[in-house]
Amino acid sequence: MLMMAATVVSAQDRPTHEIHAAMLFNFIKYVQWPNEGEAGDFVVGVIGDDNVFNTLNSWYNGKTKGSKKYVIKKLASADESSACQVIYVGKAKSGQFENIKNNIGAKSILTITDGNGLGQKGSCINFKVVDGKLKFELNQGTLTGSNLKVSSQLSSMAILI
């Protein structure tokens, strides 16, 4: 958890896409998926932010998460979202969030967004700037509906909605 706190503190020193990529990776550490023990890849899909995709791809692609391997995938459309464990929706594609949400339904997929009001619209985690500082909203209802468990350490740092 200290790494995430340090990431937030050093926000002024790093480009936003690097901060989002680092925080996304940290969020994953504090979320439990119901199928974590199953074989296969752990797919992180990115739509609407090439910089976040490139950063995640260079930092985490091919690294291991337990018995799984991270695969960072650039999504062309909402139709590709249901094959992921995590989906990051950048500002440029925040208008497609409803389509993505409808496409994934109640699957155990962690949605992370960077768009005004997307936390209230059903994103699991939404980045938000408050008083010039990067924070994040955590939608507890969406997480419960997706059958994802979030550690109390992550919840304690979030704006809960």
N, C-alpha and C positions, 0 to 999 in steps of 0.2 A: 504494500500500500504506500510505502514511503516513495517508491519510484513514481507513482501517479501524482502524489503531492508535489514532488520535485518537478515533474513535468509541467504541472499547472503554474508553479512559481516561476519557472524559467520561460514562461510563455513569451516574454518580451524579446528573448534572445533568439528564438527560432521561428521559421516560417510557419504559418497556420497549418499548412498541410502536414508538416512533420509532427506538430503537436497532436493533430487529430489522429494520425497514424499511430503514434505512441500510446495515446489514450485508448484507442480502439483495441490495441493489443492488450493493454492492461485490463480493460473491461472484460475481455474474454477470460482472463485468469480468475475473475470473481463471479463467473456465471457457470451454472451446471446445466448440461443438456441431458435429457432422459436417455439418449442413445450413445452416451460417451464411450461405453465399452465396446461398441460395434467397430468392426474393421472398416477401413476406407479412409478417404481424405477428409480433412477439415477445410471446407471451402469458404473463403471470404470473398464475396462479390462486391464490386465497387461500380457505381454508376453515377455519372455527373461530376466527377473530379479526377482528372488524369493525374494531377500531382499527388493526390492521396494514393491512387492506384500504384503509381511508379514507386512511391516511397515504401508502401507496404510490400510490393513485389521485391524490391531490392533488400529490404530488411528481414522479411519473414518467409518468403516463398521457399518451400522445401524444408524448413525447420520442422522439428517434431513437436507435437502436442500429445503427450502420453503415447499411445500406440498409433496415433494418426500423424499425418504429414500435412502441414499447411499448404494449400493451393490458393493463390491469389488470382482471382478471375475478374477481368473487365467485362461488365455486362453491357450489352447493346440495348436491351429492352427489359421491361418488367417481366416478360415471358420467361426469361432465364433465371429469375430470382428463386424459384422453388427448389433448386438443386443446391442451395447454399445453407450453411449453418449461421453465417453472419452476412448482413447486407448493409453496406454504407451507401447512403444516398446524399450526394453532394448538393450544394445550393443550386447548381445549374439544372439539376433534374428534380428538384423538390416538388415540382408540379406533377411528377409521375408517382409520387408516394402512394396516392389512393390506388392506382393500378397495381403497384407492387404489393400493397397490403391485401388487396382483393385476390391477387394471384397466390399468395402464400397461405391465406386463410388462417387456420389454427395450428399450422405446422410449428415446430420448435425452432424458429429462426429468430435470431437477435437482430432487430432493425435498429440501426444507428443513423441518425439524420442530422443535417445541418440546415435547418430551415425554420423560419419563424412560425410558431404555432404547431409544429408537427408532433410535438410531445402530446398535446391535447388531442391530436387527430389519430393517435394510436401508435406512434413510434415507441419502441422500448426505451431508447435513449436518444435524447436530442441535445445537441450542443446549443448553448445560449450564452451571449455576452451580457453580463450584469455589472454595471459600474466599471466598465472597461476591463473586466476580468472574465476569462473563459470559464464557464460552469457547464453543468449538464443536468438535464431533467431526466427523471426515471419514472416511467409510467407503470406503476405497480399492477394495474388491471391488465394491461397488455402482456406484461411478463407472465402473470399467472395464467392468462388465457393461452399463452404459447407453451405452457408447461416448462418454463425456464425458472431456475432457482437462482436468486441473487444473494450474495453474501451480505451480511449486515454491515461489513466494512465499506462496501461500495454504496449501499443505501445511505449510510451516515454522511457521505460526502455529496450526495445528490440533492437536487431540488425535487422533492417527491410530488408526483401528481397522480 
